[in-house]
């Protein structure tokens, strides 16, 4: 079973509303916009104009299931863009339950400043997280970015799971349709951005978790050339990986990018199990006749949640593309949260506890082998942390996210301006709706930086100040290719070595440059992980 690595979305998503509008709000800009497929009418509220549920491709249903996105049909009359379109077929983010959403889901949402204002604003295109099995663009409210940052934000739905990352011999491989959908959305932006007051030649792609992995893939995809001009990668670098048996004893190594041949073989096996094993040329017809609910089961959605490479869209494994310099030459801002893995470890503690030092040592040995485990334990003694579970999550956070991101940062920085951050507010709001175990508080866990960019949860005073700083960094990077601190802010250095990672946390000393490689023992992980010789008992990430 593939490990799904989403931002664990909330049972009840706490939405607090955008910042209050000024006492004398600007007159709204045009709410009727003529797109290349027809006119849409949006809404004005909270200092922004929103245009939701705009189709950027034809419904991928019937004969178009598992085909590259086709242009959306033109419409006559004015299309109401006052509500989000259907979310793509997906499983519940947490807990049991059947699938929701629809196959007719290729919609995007545009948020622009309310006033007519200046033209030619930067565009930021958001790809949501959710492990490629759940999520949607409309879950993210970008009013803060738009109002404070002076940008236009586009959020995108894309096909998920078996609908977006399926492969089969009759498809000629595994075409990574989730990425193809995103590229279609970027082509829509190129054709329509100016109609919303934005500059189609100033596009920043950004995303978190699976969305960040998507951005990484676009950096390496020849088919994405010219579709974007800057990139932001949040908690999902090209080298992200999770060691075997680190969350549950039966789970293997998690790698988000896999060879196309593996996906194709999995697809052929899945077709046979679904009763579609007829003569050549008829298997896809059989599969396309199946109801979406028949396909949207956990086994298939999770099995096809990994991005295939070795095809026209993604010829190289993305981390190899970075290492060899074969990626698009655009500025990159990327980073992680300080405690990435806590929220994932917490979900498995009841079944696989880390109760004491002996259990901690056993986990190290199962994931890394006895010899390597001793080296890891020396760098991460359990006595340095409040509980063994916190110690184990620290190991996994550094091995899986922090150090791979810094390793990728070094590869990127050889060719393009690169900026790296570490979000570290351990008092960040838990917007997930998941209870925190007593022995493993979430701290600055995976996805916990999102409420500082989007309207998702209430923030305290110092946290609001941090959110304002982060908004300025992100949007100024989108505007100029470098994050501007603004008056009284801390300069963000380019990533070039020690003391060049910007720590982001509330308080007077919360934003500062740090030597994250040293703090997170990256020399150890670089010696053990991809590109280095594996010692006895080390799980190779291949």
C-alpha positions in Angstrom: 0.0 0.0 0.0 1.4 3.4 -1.0 1.7 5.9 1.9 -0.5 8.8 1.3 1.2 12.0 2.4 -1.4 14.8 2.5 -1.8 17.9 4.6 -4.3 16.1 6.8 -7.3 18.2 6.1 -9.7 19.2 8.9 -12.8 17.4 10.0 -14.2 20.9 10.3 -12.1 23.4 8.5 -11.9 26.6 10.5 -12.4 29.5 8.3 -12.1 32.9 10.0 -12.9 35.2 7.1 -10.6 37.7 5.4 -9.2 40.8 6.9 -11.8 43.5 7.4 -12.4 45.8 4.4 -11.3 49.4 4.7 -13.8 51.9 6.1 -14.1 53.3 2.5 -13.7 50.2 0.3 -12.5 50.8 -3.2 -15.1 50.5 -6.0 -15.0 47.0 -7.3 -13.1 46.3 -10.5 -15.0 44.6 -13.3 -17.1 41.7 -12.2 -18.0 40.7 -15.7 -14.9 39.3 -17.5 -14.7 37.9 -21.0 -12.5 34.7 -20.9 -11.4 32.9 -24.0 -14.3 30.4 -23.6 -17.0 32.9 -22.7 -18.0 35.6 -20.1 -18.1 35.0 -16.4 -19.6 37.1 -13.6 -17.8 37.1 -10.2 -18.4 38.5 -6.7 -16.9 41.4 -4.8 -16.3 41.0 -1.1 -13.7 41.6 1.6 -11.5 43.7 -0.6 -11.3 41.2 -3.4 -13.1 40.0 -6.6 -13.6 36.2 -6.8 -14.4 34.2 -9.9 -15.0 30.6 -8.9 -15.8 27.4 -10.7 -14.3 28.4 -14.1 -13.8 25.3 -16.3 -10.3 25.3 -17.7 -10.7 22.0 -19.6 -13.5 19.7 -20.8 -15.0 17.3 -18.3 -12.7 14.2 -18.3 -15.6 11.8 -18.4 -16.8 8.9 -20.5 -14.4 8.5 -23.5 -12.2 11.3 -22.0 -11.5 9.4 -18.8 -7.7 8.9 -18.7 -7.1 11.2 -21.7 -5.1 14.4 -21.6 -7.2 17.5 -20.8 -9.1 18.8 -23.8 -10.1 22.5 -24.1 -13.3 23.5 -22.3 -16.2 24.0 -24.6 -17.3 27.6 -25.3 -20.5 28.8 -23.6 -23.0 31.4 -24.6 -24.5 33.8 -22.1 -22.8 34.9 -18.9 -21.6 32.0 -16.7 -22.1 32.6 -12.9 -18.7 32.4 -11.2 -20.1 32.9 -7.7 -19.5 29.4 -6.3 -16.7 26.8 -6.6 -17.1 23.9 -9.0 -17.2 20.3 -8.0 -14.1 18.8 -6.4 -12.4 15.9 -8.0 -13.4 12.4 -7.0 -11.6 11.7 -3.7 -11.5 9.8 -0.5 -12.2 11.4 2.9 -9.1 13.2 4.2 -9.4 11.4 7.5 -11.6 8.6 8.8 -13.9 6.1 7.0 -16.4 6.9 4.3 -17.0 6.6 0.6 -15.8 8.8 -2.2 -17.0 12.3 -2.8 -16.7 14.7 -5.7 -17.1 14.2 -9.4 -15.1 13.4 -12.5 -16.3 16.7 -14.0 -14.0 18.7 -11.8 -11.5 20.6 -13.8 -12.2 24.0 -12.4 -10.2 26.9 -11.2 -10.8 29.9 -9.0 -9.5 33.5 -9.5 -9.1 36.0 -6.7 -8.1 39.5 -7.7 -7.9 42.9 -5.9 -11.3 44.6 -5.6 -10.3 48.0 -7.1 -9.6 48.4 -10.7 -6.1 49.3 -9.6 -2.9 48.7 -11.6 -2.8 46.3 -14.4 -0.1 43.7 -15.0 -0.2 42.2 -11.4 1.9 39.1 -10.7 -0.1 35.8 -10.8 0.3 33.1 -8.2 -1.1 29.7 -9.2 -1.7 27.4 -6.3 -1.6 23.6 -6.5 -3.3 22.0 -3.4 -1.9 19.2 -1.2 -3.6 16.0 -0.2 -1.3 13.2 -1.2 -2.8 13.2 -4.7 -5.9 11.5 -3.3 -7.9 14.4 -1.8 -8.0 18.2 -1.7 -9.3 21.0 -3.8 -8.5 24.6 -4.8 -11.5 26.1 -3.1 -10.3 25.0 0.3 -7.7 27.8 0.2 -8.8 31.4 0.7 -6.1 33.7 -0.6 -7.5 37.1 0.5 -4.5 38.0 2.6 -2.1 37.3 -0.3 -4.2 39.3 -2.7 -5.1 42.3 -0.5 -1.7 42.7 1.2 0.5 41.4 -1.5 -1.1 43.0 -4.6 -1.2 39.8 -6.6 -3.8 37.7 -8.4 -4.2 34.1 -7.1 -5.5 31.2 -9.0 -6.3 27.9 -7.2 -6.7 24.7 -9.2 -8.5 21.4 -9.1 -6.7 18.4 -10.8 -7.5 14.8 -11.2 -6.6 12.6 -8.2 -5.6 9.0 -7.5 -6.6 6.4 -10.0 -8.2 9.1 -12.2 -5.1 11.3 -12.4 -2.1 8.9 -12.0 -3.2 5.7 -13.6 -1.1 3.8 -16.1 -1.8 0.9 -18.5 -0.2 -0.6 -21.7 -3.2 0.6 -23.7 -2.5 4.1 -22.6 1.0 3.8 -24.0 2.4 4.2 -20.5 1.4 6.4 -17.5 0.7 9.9 -18.7 0.6 11.6 -15.3 -2.7 13.3 -16.0 -2.7 15.1 -12.7 0.3 17.1 -13.9 -1.2 17.5 -17.4 -4.3 19.0 -15.8 -2.1 21.5 -14.0 -0.3 22.4 -17.2 -3.7 23.0 -18.9 -4.6 25.3 -16.0 -1.3 27.2 -16.6 -2.1 27.5 -20.3 -5.5 28.9 -19.3 -3.7 31.5 -17.1 -1.5 32.4 -20.0 -4.5 33.0 -22.2 -6.7 34.8 -19.6 -4.6 36.4 -16.9 -4.6 39.9 -18.5 -8.4 39.9 -18.5 -8.3 39.8 -14.7 -5.7 42.5 -14.5 -2.7 40.2 -14.2 0.5 39.7 -16.3 0.6 36.3 -18.1 4.3 36.6 -18.3 4.8 36.9 -14.5 3.4 33.6 -13.2 4.6 31.9 -10.0 3.6 28.3 -9.3 3.3 27.4 -5.6 2.1 24.5 -3.7 2.4 22.5 -0.5 2.8 18.7 0.1 1.5 17.0 -3.1 1.2 20.5 -4.5 4.8 21.1 -3.8 5.8 17.8 -5.4 3.8 19.0 -8.4 5.8 22.2 -8.6 8.9 20.2 -8.4 7.7 18.0 -11.3 7.0 21.2 -13.4 10.5 22.4 -12.8 11.7 19.2 -14.4 9.0 18.8 -17.1 9.9 19.9 -20.6 6.1 20.3 -21.2 6.0 23.0 -18.6 8.5 25.2 -20.4 7.4 28.9 -20.5 4.3 28.3 -18.4 5.7 29.8 -15.3 8.5 32.1 -14.2 9.1 31.5 -10.5 8.4 28.5 -8.2 7.6 28.1 -4.5 7.9 24.6 -3.0 6.4 24.1 0.5 7.1 20.8 2.3 7.5 18.6 -0.7 10.9 18.9 -2.4 12.0 16.7 -5.3 14.0 14.5 -2.9 11.2 13.9 -0.3 11.2 10.3 1.0 10.2 8.5 4.1 12.1 5.4 5.4 10.6 2.0 5.4 8.7 0.8 8.5 8.9 4.3 10.1 5.2 4.8 10.5 3.8 1.2 10.5 5.7 -2.1 10.4 4.2 -3.1 7.1 4.9 0.1 5.1 7.8 0.2 2.7 9.8 3.3 1.7 7.6 6.2 0.5 8.8 7.7 -2.7 6.5 10.1 -4.4 8.0 9.6 -7.9 8.2 6.1 -9.4 9.3 4.7 -12.7 6.5 4.6 -15.3 6.9 0.8 -15.8 5.8 0.3 -12.2 2.7 2.3 -12.7 1.9 0.5 -15.9 2.3 -2.9 -14.3 0.1 -1.9 -11.4 -2.5 -0.7 -13.9 -2.5 -3.9 -15.8 -3.0 -5.9 -12.6 -5.7 -3.5 -11.4 -7.6 -4.0 -14.7 -7.5 -7.7 -14.4 -8.8 -7.6 -10.8 -11.7 -5.3 -12.0 -12.7 -7.9 -14.6 -11.3 -5.9 -17.5 -8.9 -8.4 -19.1 -10.3 -8.8 -22.6 -8.6 -8.7 -26.0 -6.0 -6.0 -26.7 -7.7 -2.7 -27.4 -10.7 -3.4 -25.3 -9.4 -3.1 -21.7 -9.7 0.7 -21.6 -13.2 0.6 -23.0 -14.1 -1.8 -20.2 -12.5 0.4 -17.6 -14.2 3.5 -18.9 -17.6 1.9 -18.5 -17.0 1.4 -14.8 -18.7 3.7 -12.4 -16.4 6.2 -10.7 -17.3 4.7 -7.2 -16.1 1.3 -8.4 -12.7 2.9 -9.1 -12.5 5.3 -6.1 -11.7 2.7 -3.5 -8.7 3.1 -1.1 -6.6 0.4 -2.7 -6.7 2.0 -6.1 -6.7 5.6 -5.1 -3.6 5.1 -2.9 -1.8 2.8 -5.3 -2.1 5.4 -8.0 -1.1 8.3 -5.8 2.6 8.3 -7.0 3.8 10.4 -9.9 5.4 8.3 -12.8 8.5 9.4 -14.5 10.3 8.1 -17.6 7.6 9.5 -20.0 7.3 12.5 -22.3 5.8 14.7 -19.5 8.5 13.8 -16.9 11.5 12.1 -18.6 13.7 12.1 -15.5 13.2 11.4 -11.8 12.9 15.0 -10.6 15.7 14.9 -8.0 18.0 13.5 -10.7 16.9 16.4 -13.0 18.0 18.8 -10.2 21.3 17.1 -9.6 22.1 17.1 -13.3 20.9 20.7 -13.8 18.2 19.7 -16.2 15.4 21.9 -15.0 13.8 25.2 -15.9 15.9 28.2 -15.0 13.6 30.2 -12.7 14.1 31.5 -9.2 12.9 29.1 -6.5 11.8 29.6 -2.9 11.4 26.4 -0.9 11.3 25.2 2.6 9.8 23.0 5.3 8.2 23.2 8.7 10.4 22.3 11.7 8.3 19.3 12.9 7.0 18.0 9.6 6.5 14.4 10.6 4.8 14.8 14.0 1.3 14.9 12.5 1.9 11.7 10.6 3.6 9.8 13.4 0.7 10.8 15.7 -1.8 9.0 13.5 -0.1 5.7 14.0 1.0 5.9 17.6 -2.0 3.9 18.9 -1.2 1.0 16.6 2.6 1.4 16.7 3.6 3.2 19.9 7.0 4.6 20.8 6.6 4.3 24.6 10.1 4.3 25.9 13.8 4.4 24.9 13.8 0.7 24.0 10.9 1.2 21.6 12.7 4.2 20.1 15.9 2.2 19.6 13.9 -0.7 18.0 12.2 1.7 15.6 15.7 3.0 14.6 16.9 -0.5 13.9 13.9 -1.5 11.9 14.1 1.5 9.6 17.9 1.9 9.3 19.5 -1.3 10.4 21.5 -1.9 13.6 24.8 -0.3 12.5 23.2 2.9 11.1 20.8 3.1 14.0 23.7 3.6 16.4 24.9 6.6 14.4 21.4 8.1 14.2 20.8 7.5 17.9 24.1 9.3 18.7 22.9 12.3 16.8 19.4 12.1 18.2 19.6 10.8 21.8 16.2 10.2 23.2 17.2 12.2 26.3 17.3 15.4 24.2 13.6 15.3 23.6 10.5 15.5 25.9 9.3 12.0 24.9 10.5 9.1 22.7 7.7 9.9 20.2 9.0 13.4 19.8 12.5 12.1 19.3 11.3 9.7 16.6 9.4 12.4 14.8 12.5 14.6 14.9 14.5 11.8 13.2 11.9 11.4 10.5 11.4 15.1 9.9 15.1 15.7 9.3 15.6 12.5 7.2 12.4 12.9 5.1 11.9 16.6 4.6 14.4 19.0 6.0 17.7 17.6 4.7 16.3 16.5 1.3 15.0 20.0 0.9 18.4 21.5 1.7 20.1 19.0 -0.6 17.8 20.1 -3.4 18.5 23.7 -2.4 22.2 23.2 -3.1 21.5 21.7 -6.5 19.1 24.5 -7.4 21.4 27.2 -6.2 24.2 26.2 -8.6 22.0 27.5 -11.4 19.2 29.8 -10.2 18.5 32.2 -7.3 17.3 30.0 -4.5 15.8 30.9 -1.1 15.2 28.4 1.7 13.0 28.8 4.8 12.2 26.8 7.9 8.8 27.5 9.5 9.1 27.0 13.2 6.1 28.3 15.1 5.4 25.5 17.5 2.4 27.3 18.7 0.8 27.3 15.3 -3.0 26.7 15.3 -4.0 23.1 14.8 -6.4 23.6 12.0 -6.6 19.9 11.1 -9.3 18.9 13.6 -7.1 16.0 14.7 -6.5 15.4 18.4 -2.9 15.8 19.6 -1.5 12.8 21.6 -0.2 13.8 25.0 3.3 12.6 24.2 3.5 14.1 20.7 2.2 17.7 20.4 2.1 18.8 16.7 4.3 21.8 17.1 5.2 23.2 13.7 4.0 20.2 11.8 3.3 19.5 8.1 1.1 22.1 6.6 1.0 24.3 9.7 2.4 27.3 7.8 -0.7 27.4 5.7 -2.9 29.6 8.0 -0.1 32.2 7.8 -0.7 32.5 4.0 -4.4 31.6 3.6 -7.5 32.3 5.7 -7.8 29.0 7.6 -7.6 29.5 11.4 -7.4 32.4 13.9 -3.9 33.7 14.7 -2.7 35.5 17.8 -1.1 39.0 17.6 2.6 37.9 17.1 1.4 35.2 14.7 -0.5 37.8 12.7 2.7 39.8 12.4 4.5 36.7 11.2 1.7 36.1 8.7 2.1 39.6 7.4 5.9 39.1 7.0 5.4 35.8 5.2 2.8 37.3 2.9 5.3 40.0 2.0 8.1 37.6 1.4 6.0 35.3 -0.8 4.3 38.0 -2.8 7.5 40.1 -3.3 9.2 36.9 -4.5 6.3 36.5 -7.0 6.8 40.0 -8.1 10.6 40.3 -8.4 12.1 36.8 -8.0 13.5 37.7 -4.5 11.8 38.0 -1.2 11.7 41.6 0.1 11.6 42.0 3.9 10.0 45.5 3.8 10.7 48.2 6.3 12.2 46.9 9.4 12.2 43.3 8.1 15.0 40.7 8.1 16.8 40.3 4.8 16.4 36.8 3.4 19.8 35.7 2.1 20.2 33.6 -1.0 20.9 30.0 -0.2 24.7 29.5 -0.4 25.7 27.5 2.6 25.8 28.0 6.4 23.5 30.6 8.0 21.5 31.1 4.8 18.2 29.4 5.7 15.6 31.9 7.0 13.9 30.7 10.2 10.2 31.9 10.4 8.7 32.1 13.8 6.8 34.8 15.9 8.6 37.2 18.2 11.4 39.6 18.1 14.1 37.0 17.2 11.8 34.6 15.4 12.9 35.6 11.9 16.6 35.1 11.5 19.1 33.3 9.4 20.2 29.9 10.7 22.6 27.1 9.8 19.9 24.5 9.3 22.2 21.9 7.9 24.1 21.8 11.1 21.0 22.0 13.4 19.3 19.1 11.5 22.4 16.8 11.2 22.2 16.9 7.4 25.8 15.6 7.0 24.6 12.4 8.5 21.6 12.1 6.3 23.5 13.1 3.1 26.0 10.2 3.8 23.1 7.7 4.2 20.6 8.9 1.6 20.4 9.1 -2.2 23.7 9.6 -4.1 25.9 8.1 -1.3 27.0 4.6 -0.7 24.6 2.8 1.6 26.2 1.1 4.6 25.2 -2.2 6.0 21.5 -2.3 6.8 20.6 1.0 5.3 17.3 1.2 3.4 18.3 2.5 0.0 15.9 5.1 -1.4 15.5 3.7 -4.9 
